[in-house]
């Protein structure tokens, strides 16, 4: 399967990933112009964009690109250039500290799933949330009762959205691929008309975000009902009640803003938490000071009861010839 076919396959499944493409090179480097790799949000890498040192740099930079949902040019060079560490830069220079004398420029482009929001209800808050979600670029699905169709057509006739009858919600969720179901952000705002009827299948589907627009008192009663009908407590505990950040919101528009803000906050927190876990699995190559993933490192050595990880076999070879030399140099 070529890269384009693989990208299409991953986009259809709802995966989040970044594409790394070699756009410039200065020999000696092992990569060629146009070489590509796919980096997933868990740090896995498919393809080839250079040796072990470049691979680790690209992996880390790709995770930042996915977090920011913003493309970036990464320049990797042994030249004495100043490292730019501001993650908001569209272009960043990273010094190559290993033995290679070559340089390579790699363009990183994020491919994130199309954001999808499911809103249950035709209340003023549901209508305001649909408009706010449209501004944020969500694909919209509105769940409703048949008698509400005139309200929806009047209030949202200018928006592109999918309409799903409440009786068909369970089948609609079952038809979603697993990744898309997990990336779904859903809000129940029927204001008591069919909250429980919608929350039961939604809680079982485990969407990324599930919020309930209701008072805490009524929300607690709904939670008890869901537990009584057999919804697992772990699924019920994920329901945000009341939905939205505490902004002291009063109007439907303000409530809608608070809900979208909470979705953004939780999405960013999850992405950064995943990055932090991967960074905790990093070690410093004692020979050249490159960062190395302990989970994927192919070159490892034990010395005096301590494990050391290396970016390449050459670094491991030099270390084992005189470990104390490199360990002394690593001391502050």
ZAMARGU-4260 file (C-alpha; in steps of 0.2 Angstrom, whole numbers, plus 5000, padded with zeros to 4 digits):
<rodrens>
0) 5000/5000/5000 | 5007/5017/4995 | 5007/5032/5007 | 4992/5041/4998 | 4982/5025/5000
5) 4987/5023/5018 | 4983/5041/5022 | 4965/5039/5014 | 4963/5023/5024 | 4968/5032/5041
10) 4957/5047/5037 | 4942/5036/5034 | 4944/5027/5051 | 4945/5044/5060 | 4964/5042/5065
15) 4974/5057/5071 | 4991/5057/5063 | 5005/5068/5056 | 5014/5066/5039 | 5032/5070/5039
20) 5040/5074/5022 | 5058/5077/5018 | 5059/5093/5008 | 5077/5097/5008 | 5093/5088/5012
25) 5112/5091/5014 | 5122/5075/5012 | 5128/5064/5021 | 5110/5059/5026 | 5101/5043/5023
30) 5084/5051/5018 | 5080/5056/5000 | 5069/5071/4995 | 5051/5066/4996 | 5053/5052/5009
35) 5038/5051/5020 | 5033/5044/5037 | 5017/5044/5046 | 5017/5048/5065 | 5002/5043/5076
40) 4997/5052/5092 | 5004/5037/5102 | 5021/5040/5095 | 5021/5026/5082 | 5030/5029/5066
45) 5027/5021/5049 | 5039/5025/5035 | 5056/5032/5033 | 5063/5050/5035 | 5081/5047/5041
50) 5091/5039/5054 | 5088/5036/5072 | 5093/5053/5077 | 5081/5062/5065 | 5068/5049/5069
55) 5067/5054/5087 | 5067/5073/5083 | 5053/5071/5071 | 5042/5060/5082 | 5043/5073/5096
60) 5039/5087/5084 | 5025/5078/5076 | 5016/5076/5093 | 5017/5095/5095 | 5010/5098/5078
65) 4996/5086/5082 | 4992/5095/5098 | 4992/5112/5090 | 4984/5106/5074 | 4996/5117/5064
70) 5009/5113/5051 | 5028/5116/5054 | 5044/5115/5045 | 5058/5107/5056 | 5076/5110/5051
75) 5088/5097/5058 | 5106/5102/5057 | 5123/5100/5066 | 5127/5119/5062 | 5129/5130/5078
80) 5112/5137/5076 | 5101/5143/5090 | 5087/5131/5094 | 5070/5138/5094 | 5059/5130/5107
85) 5043/5140/5105 | 5030/5127/5100 | 5020/5140/5091 | 5034/5143/5078 | 5029/5138/5060
90) 5048/5135/5058 | 5059/5127/5071 | 5078/5123/5071 | 5084/5108/5081 | 5103/5105/5082
95) 5109/5088/5077 | 5121/5082/5091 | 5125/5065/5085 | 5140/5060/5073 | 5130/5064/5057
100) 5137/5080/5047 | 5122/5081/5036 | 5106/5091/5038 | 5088/5089/5033 | 5072/5099/5032
105) 5056/5090/5036 | 5038/5097/5034 | 5026/5091/5046 | 5007/5092/5042 | 4994/5086/5055
110) 4979/5076/5049 | 4966/5077/5063 | 4948/5070/5062 | 4934/5081/5057 | 4926/5087/5073
115) 4909/5080/5075 | 4896/5086/5087 | 4879/5078/5091 | 4867/5089/5100 | 4851/5082/5107
120) 4836/5093/5108 | 4828/5109/5100 | 4829/5120/5115 | 4836/5138/5114 | 4852/5131/5121
125) 4853/5117/5108 | 4850/5130/5094 | 4863/5142/5101 | 4876/5127/5103 | 4873/5122/5085
130) 4877/5139/5079 | 4893/5140/5090 | 4898/5123/5084 | 4896/5128/5066 | 4908/5143/5069
135) 4921/5131/5076 | 4920/5120/5061 | 4911/5105/5068 | 4901/5093/5057 | 4884/5094/5066
140) 4871/5081/5070 | 4854/5086/5078 | 4844/5073/5087 | 4825/5078/5089 | 4807/5073/5090
145) 4796/5074/5075 | 4785/5088/5082 | 4801/5099/5084 | 4805/5099/5065 | 4797/5116/5062
150) 4807/5124/5076 | 4823/5117/5069 | 4820/5122/5051 | 4815/5140/5057 | 4830/5142/5068
155) 4844/5133/5059 | 4838/5133/5040 | 4855/5141/5035 | 4866/5128/5043 | 4872/5111/5036
160) 4867/5098/5048 | 4861/5080/5049 | 4844/5077/5057 | 4841/5061/5067 | 4825/5056/5075
165) 4827/5051/5094 | 4820/5034/5090 | 4835/5031/5078 | 4849/5037/5089 | 4855/5020/5095
170) 4856/5014/5077 | 4865/5029/5071 | 4878/5027/5085 | 4880/5009/5081 | 4884/5013/5063
175) 4898/5024/5067 | 4916/5017/5066 | 4924/5014/5082 | 4936/5029/5081 | 4923/5041/5075
180) 4912/5036/5090 | 4926/5039/5102 | 4930/5056/5095 | 4912/5061/5095 | 4907/5076/5106
185) 4889/5075/5112 | 4878/5087/5122 | 4860/5082/5128 | 4850/5098/5129 | 4832/5093/5127
190) 4828/5101/5144 | 4820/5086/5151 | 4810/5080/5136 | 4820/5065/5132 | 4837/5067/5141
195) 4837/5049/5148 | 4832/5041/5132 | 4847/5050/5123 | 4860/5048/5137 | 4858/5029/5139
200) 4864/5024/5122 | 4877/5039/5122 | 4884/5034/5138 | 4887/5016/5132 | 4895/5023/5116
205) 4909/5032/5126 | 4911/5048/5116 | 4925/5059/5119 | 4914/5072/5128 | 4896/5069/5134
210) 4887/5084/5143 | 4870/5086/5150 | 4862/5103/5151 | 4852/5103/5167 | 4852/5108/5185
215) 4863/5098/5196 | 4847/5092/5206 | 4839/5085/5190 | 4855/5079/5183 | 4858/5068/5199
220) 4841/5060/5197 | 4845/5056/5179 | 4862/5049/5184 | 4853/5037/5197 | 4841/5032/5183
225) 4855/5027/5171 | 4863/5017/5185 | 4847/5008/5189 | 4844/5003/5171 | 4862/4995/5170
230) 4873/5008/5163 | 4890/5005/5170 | 4896/5018/5183 | 4912/5021/5174 | 4902/5027/5159
235) 4890/5037/5169 | 4904/5046/5178 | 4910/5053/5162 | 4894/5063/5160 | 4898/5082/5162
240) 4883/5089/5173 | 4880/5103/5171 | 4889/5104/5154 | 4901/5118/5151 | 4914/5128/5161
245) 4908/5138/5175 | 4908/5155/5167 | 4892/5161/5177 | 4883/5160/5160 | 4865/5166/5159
250) 4859/5167/5141 | 4858/5152/5129 | 4873/5159/5119 | 4884/5161/5135 | 4880/5143/5140
255) 4884/5137/5122 | 4901/5146/5123 | 4905/5138/5140 | 4901/5121/5133 | 4912/5123/5118
260) 4926/5130/5129 | 4925/5115/5140 | 4926/5103/5125 | 4942/5113/5119 | 4950/5112/5136
265) 4947/5094/5138 | 4953/5090/5120 | 4969/5100/5123 | 4972/5092/5140 | 4970/5074/5133
270) 4983/5078/5119 | 4996/5086/5131 | 4993/5071/5144 | 4997/5059/5130 | 5013/5069/5125
275) 5019/5069/5143 | 5017/5050/5145 | 5028/5048/5129 | 5041/5061/5136 | 5042/5052/5152
280) 5048/5037/5142 | 5063/5047/5135 | 5081/5045/5140 | 5096/5055/5135 | 5109/5046/5124
285) 5125/5047/5135 | 5136/5048/5120 | 5128/5062/5110 | 5114/5069/5121 | 5100/5065/5109
290) 5083/5061/5116 | 5079/5043/5114 | 5062/5034/5117 | 5065/5020/5129 | 5049/5011/5122
295) 5056/5010/5104 | 5075/5011/5106 | 5084/4997/5097 | 5101/5001/5105 | 5103/4998/5124
300) 5117/4993/5136 | 5118/4990/5155 | 5132/4997/5165 | 5135/4995/5184 | 5116/4991/5186
305) 5110/5006/5176 | 5102/5004/5158 | 5107/5017/5145 | 5099/5020/5128 | 5107/5025/5112
310) 5101/5034/5096 | 5112/5023/5085 | 5124/5008/5086 | 5139/5020/5084 | 5135/5029/5100
315) 5133/5013/5109 | 5150/5007/5102 | 5159/5022/5108 | 5150/5022/5125 | 5155/5004/5129
320) 5173/5007/5124 | 5175/5020/5139 | 5158/5022/5148 | 5166/5033/5162 | 5172/5046/5149
325) 5154/5049/5144 | 5146/5047/5161 | 5158/5060/5168 | 5154/5072/5154 | 5136/5070/5158
330) 5138/5076/5176 | 5134/5094/5180
</rodrens>
